[in-house]
Amino acid sequence: MSDTLSPSGLLAEARTLALARDWVALAARLGSVREDELLAEPEAAFLLADALWRTGSAERAAPLAERVLEAAARLADGRLSLRALNVLGAALFESGRIGEAGGRFAELLERATERGDAEFAARAGNGLGAVASVHGRRDQAIAHYQRAIAGYTRTGNQRGLAQTHYNLGLSFRDLGLDADADAHYRRAASFAAATGTEEVEALAETERAFLRARAGDGRLAESMAARALERFERLGDPTGAAQAVRVLAVAARARGDDRAAEAHLDRALEAALRHSDLVLRADVQRDRGLLLRDLGRIDEASRALLDAAETFDRLGSAAEAAALRVIILSLDA
């Protein structure tokens, strides 16, 4: 074996790291173990897949989660199948394969409902809500999230409530209902703090910073986004860090510092490309294109906006893509 520990020893170590939510250490510890050795204890392979997507390696996580799902089927391990489906859907979503992610979350909902598993039915609702949101179906997304809230409330899962309130905040933000969005971010942060779910605390603070920037308070937004960035970097979450950097750019624009905004957006784009995060890439390229347009750099703006539109098309965000193409046409007029 490539590791001195037995498969059961590796699993015990992985469980300890997962319980501590030390995803970076877990990914490093199991990442060097051969896949066939990990699959001798399929749960160990699952925990590696879970850690990989949480630390910005969704493209590595997805095929491993597929292998775990196959192993769980052979073992008739229904609970592991649910866990693997959830991570597979999340990894596909993070990789920009939104349609495939929706299919997996729908399968998760069906299987969880058959088993009477309210927790995983709620997780499926969260995933389906995220897919609906990317596709511009905001009302449908909110309905999925509200069902997830009900499921998590029944099971007393405060981590799930933290994630779902964060997701609801995103939906209300996109609808322009900033006060409602902020209320959900606050509730997300409260549940996350109670359960030690730092990544959701950081996400909520990042989005609250975005709302402050959108309201014109660039200095407060910058302070909040900087705190979130420090937390993401400590947690080893590169895509979360890139989101915080993108909000630093929004804050810089609110302060009138377009040079700093451009530097932040270039840094965020580099991270999006490095980790194949299509949602982040689309958002950053849209922001870059609008900034470059305002700076009078029309050719660069057109290229950035076209990349954003094409990426939104790949994600199935037709309305976002169409709106950007209208802007591109206006640049050529």
BELURMO-V606969 format. One record per helix or strand. SS is the DSSP state (hx for helix, st for strand). FROM is the first residue (numbers start at 1). TO is the last residue. If there is no record, write none. Layout:
BEGIN
{{SS | FROM | TO} {SS | FROM | TO}}
END
This chain:
BEGIN
{{hx | 7 | 19} {hx | 23 | 31} {hx | 35 | 54} {hx | 58 | 75} {hx | 78 | 94} {hx | 98 | 115} {hx | 118 | 134} {hx | 138 | 155} {hx | 158 | 174} {hx | 178 | 195} {hx | 198 | 214} {hx | 218 | 235} {hx | 238 | 255} {hx | 258 | 274} {hx | 278 | 294} {hx | 298 | 315} {hx | 318 | 332}}
END
